[in-house]
Amino acid sequence: MPSLPKPRLRRAARERVASARPHAEPNVEIVTREGVLADGAAPLEGDGLRWINIEHPGSADRAWLEEHFEFHALDLEDVGSRNQRPKIDEYPGYLFIVLHFPVYDKAVGRLNAAELDLFVGPDFVVTLPNTDLPPLEYLFERCRSSEETRDEMLSRGSGLLLYQIVDQAFDYCFPMLRKMGNKLERLEQEIFEGRSAEVVRDLSNAKQEIINFRKVIRPQRAVLRDLERTKQRYLPDDLDIYFDDINDASERIWDLLENYKEVVEALESTNESVLSHRVNEVLRVLTAFSVVILPLTLIASIFGMNVEVPGEGNIEAFWVIMVSMVLLLGSMLGFFRYRGWL
């Protein structure tokens, strides 16, 4: 993307914004190989690599970034937006990357997309998750608490740190996929155990989870291919294979989702077939009994008419009729059994 002139806000305008939010403080955490810096306490220029993590970025955080970096105004605007698609923008001094990762929202009981914005430069990496992203929090905490981990993560440039962040986020997807697979196996077992009516809602929920997962992963497959192309700006040649591993992980995730999509559709179809088979069994039995009872009802109706009939008032005729009806019932049941209708 061509470099555009960066618009500058007037100092008076900034002062008005600051005065309007007297309690707004930037939520900035900085990690270097030397340790953890206080929020905004050190300059961001230097030879060492710095990882800056800003969770739930707000207007004060964007103002802090604008003050310390020469990021384009449109990128800062995208940081505040909640409707960004995955993308990668190239600038002379940095890369701006937007990625989405699935996270489970316990409040609503479903998968949602967590947006992660990244600024990657030669001596810095800025991560801005708009929601809690457990793998990123875990990796940042490790860097903050362990000198050995900091040295490992920050010693070989921003490209390797970018790989570690994205790789950890994709690895976090596999446990969720395993849970989906286990859930589908459980639903299959319940269907054939005679609980078809109870699993209808569970099948619908599983299908919705797979659809939401696919909506998160699908758009950024192209972004990862672009990332593999642009990674050379900040990655040594001997680390080139690392980003191929991310692409492989993304394709494995997509293949699993395709497989789960086919499985849940097959389970849904199987469940509907089982339910239809049960309904047909009930209707078959009811129809057979109706046909068996029909001639008996006819005989009883004939001899129950308020007219003179043969054998009327004769007790022997009553028993003859009853025996005939029992014999007719037995013969029809035997015939239906012989034909496999019962």
C-alpha positions, 0 to 999 in steps of 0.5 A: 500500500502506498505511503500516505501523508499522516494527518496530525491533530492540532495540540488544542484538539488533543488537549480538549480530548484529554480534558474531556476524559480526565481519568482515561489512562493508556493501558500499555504493557511493554516487555524488552529483553532487559525486563518489564517497563512501566506503562509508557515510562521508556522511549520506544526508540532503540536497538532492542526489540520491544513487545507492547501489549494493549488489551481492550484498546480504547481512545486513550490507548490510540492517542498513546500510539499516535504520540509514540509511533508514526502509524497511519491514521486509518490503521489507528481508526481500524484498531477502534473498529469492531468490524474489521476483516482479517487483512495485512497492510504494508507500509515503509516502516511497519506492517499492520495485521488484523487476524481473528481467532475463535474464543468460547464466550461462556456468557452466551455459550457459543464461539465468537471471533476475537480480533487481534491487531498487530503492528510489526516493525524492525524493533517492535511488535504491538499487539492489541486484542479487543477481547481476552485471548488466552494464548496471547495472555499466557505468552506475554505473561511468560515473557514478563515473568521469565528472563529466559523466555524473554531472551528466547522470544525477543533475541531473533527479531520481530519476525520470530516474535510475530511467528510465536504469537500467531502460532500460539493462537492457532495452537489454541484452536486444536483443543476446541476442535478436539472437543467438537470431535468428542461432542460429535462422537457422543451425539452419534452414540446417543442417536443409536441409543434411542435418544434421537428426539433429545439430541436434535437441539444438541445437533443444532448447537454443534452445527452452529459452532462449526459454522461460527468456527468456519466464519472465523478461519476462512477469511484469513487463509488468504491473509496468512498466504500474504503474511508468508510473502511479506515476512521476509522484511523482518525474518532471517532466512534461516527462520523462513520455514516457521511461517510455513508451519503456520500455514500448515496449521491453518490448513489442518484446522480448515480440513478438520472443520470441513470434516466436522461439517460433513459429519454433523450434516450426516448425523443430522440426516441420520437422526431424521431418518431414525425419527422417521423410522420410529414414526413409521413403526408406530403408524405400521402397528396402529394401521395393522391393529385398525385393520384387524379390529375392522372386521370384528367391529363390522360383525358386532355392528351387524348383530347389534342392530335393532332388527331381528337377526338369526339367533337372536335371544339364543345363548348358543348363537352368542358363543358361536359369534364370539368364537368366530370373532376370536378365530377371525382375529387369530387368523388375521394376526397370523397372516400379518405376522407371516407377511412381516407386517407385525 
